[in-house]
Amino acid sequence: MTAASGRRAAAPVIDIGIVSKLWDAEPLAEPTVRQAIATAVATLSASASEVSVVLTDDAAVAKLNCHWRGIDKPTNVLSFSAANAQGAPPFLGDIAIPYETLKRECKEEQRLFLHHLAHLAVHGFLHLIGYDHQTDADAAAMEGLETKIMLLMNLPDPYLARNRRDA
């Protein structure tokens, strides 16, 4: 619900493209991403009408990362914010998540695949609506929102293990 109006935020259209056969091993990936983004939209009362998510592989994400960020390797999630034409419904942008990096991080960090996928979808969505983690204060705010959204989905705090290590 939006605080100002008392009405629920409209459910976003979430377009998901699965462009790597690797994702066939995770049949719940698509509903997990949908739930994560829908929960983020509802939690933040964001006015998202459409988000596009591409579930892909390391090679594709490495190309995008090199082209757009000058970093010649894959990363776990990329977000590309869209510039909307005046009067057009808000298309927020695209999120790309590679299978191999996600799988590797799950093994290294002892995370469940779908939990980590949900977290990366939320993380990518927050980037689309303007959040970042360039400063400690920005990172703390973004991580706090990610944790809140994950807990609302009855999923674990994605930063809990890291915070225990740092203590």
Residue pairs with C-beta under 8 A, 6 or more apart in sequence:
1 7
1 8
1 9
1 45
2 8
2 9
2 45
3 45
8 42
9 41
9 42
9 44
9 45
9 46
9 47
9 48
10 47
10 49
11 38
11 41
12 37
12 38
12 41
12 46
12 48
12 49
12 50
12 51
12 92
13 49
13 50
13 51
14 33
14 34
14 37
14 38
14 50
14 51
14 53
15 50
15 51
15 52
15 53
16 30
16 33
16 34
16 52
16 53
16 54
16 55
17 52
17 53
17 54
17 55
18 29
18 30
18 55
19 54
19 55
19 56
19 57
19 60
20 55
20 56
20 57
20 60
20 98
20 99
22 57
22 99
22 100
23 29
23 55
23 99
26 99
26 113
26 114
26 117
28 114
29 55
29 114
29 117
30 55
32 114
32 117
32 118
32 121
33 53
33 55
33 97
33 117
33 118
33 121
35 118
35 153
36 117
36 118
36 119
36 121
36 122
36 125
36 149
36 153
37 48
37 51
37 53
37 121
37 122
37 125
39 122
39 149
39 152
39 153
40 46
40 121
40 122
40 125
40 126
40 149
41 48
41 125
43 145
43 148
43 149
43 152
44 129
44 145
46 129
47 90
48 90
48 92
48 125
48 128
48 129
49 89
49 90
49 91
50 89
50 90
50 91
50 92
51 91
51 92
51 93
51 94
51 95
51 125
51 128
52 91
52 93
52 94
52 95
53 94
53 95
53 96
53 97
53 121
53 124
54 60
54 94
54 95
54 96
54 97
55 97
55 99
56 96
56 97
56 98
56 99
57 98
57 99
57 100
58 74
58 98
58 99
58 100
58 101
59 74
60 96
60 98
61 74
61 75
61 78
61 96
61 97
61 98
61 101
62 72
62 73
62 74
64 78
64 96
65 71
65 72
65 73
65 74
65 75
65 78
66 72
66 73
68 78
68 80
69 78
74 98
74 100
74 101
75 98
75 101
76 97
76 98
76 101
76 102
76 105
76 120
77 95
77 96
77 97
77 120
77 121
77 123
77 124
78 95
78 96
78 124
79 93
79 94
79 95
79 96
79 124
79 125
79 127
79 128
80 93
80 94
80 95
80 96
81 92
81 93
81 127
81 128
81 130
82 91
82 92
82 93
82 94
84 90
84 91
92 125
92 128
92 129
93 128
95 121
95 124
95 125
95 128
97 117
97 120
97 121
97 124
102 113
102 116
102 117
102 120
103 113
105 111
105 116
106 112
106 113
106 116
109 116
109 161
110 161
111 158
111 161
115 150
115 155
115 156
115 158
116 158
118 150
118 153
118 155
119 146
119 150
119 155
119 158
122 146
122 149
122 150
123 142
123 146
126 142
126 145
126 146
131 138
131 141
131 142
131 145
132 138
132 142
133 139
133 142
133 143
143 159
146 158
146 159
147 157
147 158
147 159
150 156
150 157
150 158
151 157
